């Protein structure tokens, strides 16, 4: 059976780490797509978006996003203008996927990630190495989870969130859409939409700013 041709977007850290997660028994890497014409690589071809529309049979893994751009992930991925059926999900062979776990399309699950019973991972989610998502937790679409994050059971993380590396999240709470959780934070209470949480226990810097303005 012929291998599927694969493009990774963009040429960034997540994209390079994705190379460790892709099964090259199933996929043949064509190269990367990036919007920055100045990016160069000695090891990989870097193309413009035109290749996605010239070769509609190519599959795609789209993994943009950073602490400064995560809220635009949906907009960026949607702007590729390709059918959802062309997206793949890549899971590192050393990730542990538990019973009845559901993982959406265009997800990247890196080495050492543990997803336990009945966890639900939405579409377009990236989970970096050694993070643990416990039983019956939900991670919303377009969310990025850093490395060494612990999400206790029954937690609901909204869409378009960024969960910084080293974060611990207590069980049974919710984190609102488009929230930023800073590195090493301990989340002990529900988090509203568009929050900026930092510290131990974490506090919402956006709420403090609003109080000053009022």
N, C-alpha and C positions, 0 to 999 in steps of 0.2 A: 504494500500500500504506500502510495507516494506521500511524502511529508508535506504538511501545510506550510505555506510561506507566511512568515510573521514579521510585522513591523512593530517596534516599540516607540512610543511617544511619551515624553520628549527625551532628549539626550541629557539625563540628569542622574542624580544619585540613585533614586528609586529605579530608574530604568536600568542602570548598570547592575544593581543588586538583583533585579528580576532575572538576569542571565543565570543566576544560580538556582532559580526556581522553575525554569522552563524545562520541559522534557524535550531534549533534542532528538529523541527517538521519534517524536511526533511532529516537531516543528523544525523548519529550516529558517534561521534568522537571516532576513534580507538586510536589515540595518535599522537605523533610527530615523525618525522624523523630528525636526526641530524648527521652531520659528525664528531662531537666531542664526543668521547667515554667517556669523563669525565663529560659531562653534566648529571645532575641528577634532578629528580623532585619527590616530595612526592605526587603530585596530578595527574600526567599524565605519561603514558607509553612513553618511548623514544626508538625508534627503529633505526636500520641501514637501509640503502637504500634497502637492500635485500627484505624487506617486500613489496616494491612497485612492485617488479617483481614476487614475490611469489603469491601475490593476485592482479591480474590485474583488478579485478572488483572494487578495491578501488579507490575512487576519491581523488583528491589532490588539496590543495591550497598552492602554493609556494610563500613565501614572504620574500626572503633574501634581504639583502642590508643595507648599512649604508653610512655615508659620506666618508668612506675610501674604500668601496668595491662596490659602486653603478655601476661603469663602467663594472663590471664583472657579473652583474645580468643576462644578456642574456646567457653568458657562463655557469653560475651556474645552471640556470633553465633548459637549454638545456641538461646539463649533466645528468639530472635525467633519460633521455631516455624513456619517457613515451609518449603515444599518446596525442595529443592536446585535444581530446574528453574527457579525464579524468580530465582535469582542471575544477574547478568551479570558479564562481565569487561570492563574499560575499559582501552584502550591508547592512549596519546597518539600522534597521527600522526607526531610527530618521534622516537618510539622506534624503535630498529633491532632487528628480530627476525630472527635468523639461520636458517640451514638446519636443519631437523629439531628446532627448539625446540618444547617442549611447555609450555603454560601452562594451569593449572587454572581452576576456576570461582571467581567472586567475587574476582578479582585486580584490582589497580590498578597499572598500569605507566605511570609519569609521563614527562615530556618528557626527552629526552636519554639515556634508559636504553638500554643495549646488551646484548642477550642473544645470545651467539654459539653456534656449531654445537653441537647436541645438548644444550643446557642444558635442565634440567627444573625448572619452577616449579610448586609444589604448589597446593592450593586455599587461598583466603582469604589470599593474600600481597599485601603492599603493597611496592612498590619506588619510592623517591623519586627526584627528578631526578638525571640524570647519573651513575648508578651503572652499573657494568659487571660482568656475570656471564659469565665465560668458559666455554669449551667443556667440555661434559660435567660441569658443576657441577650440583648439586641443591640446591634451596631447599625446605625442608619446609613442610607446611601451617601456616597461621596465623602465619607469620614476617613481621616488619617489617624492611625494609632501608632505612636512611637515605640521604641524598644523598651523591654523590661517594664511594661505596664501591667498592672494587675487589676482586672475588673471582676468584682465579686458577683455572685449569683443574683439573677433577677434584676440586674441593672439595665436601664434603657438609655442608650446614647443616641442623640438625635442625628439629623443629617448635616453634612458640611461642617463637622466639628474637627478640631485638631487637638489630640490628646498627647501632650508632651511626654517624652521618655521619662521613665522612672516614676510615673504617676500611680497612685493607689486609689481605687474607687470602692467605697463601701457598698455592701449589698443593698438591693431593693430601692435604689434611688433613680432619678432621671436627670439627664443632662440635656439642656435645651439645644435647639438647632443653632448652628453657626457659632458655637462656643469655643473659646480657646482655653485650654488647660495648660498652665505653664509647667516646665520641667520639674519633676520631683514633687509635685503637689499631692496633698492628701485631701480627697473629696469626701466629706462626711454628711453633706446635706444636698437636697435637690438644687440644681443649677438652672437658672432661667435662660431663655434664648439670648444669644449675642453677648454672653458673659465673657469676662476675662479673669480667670481664676488663677491665683498664685498662693503658695505658702502652705504651712502646716499648723493648724488646719487652713485650708484654702479660703481666701476671701475674694470677693468680686470687685476688682478695681474699677470696672465701669460703674458699678453702683455708687462707689465712693465719689467718683467724678460727678455723677448726677446730683449727689447731695450738696457738693460744693457749689454747683451751678445754681441750684434752687436757693 
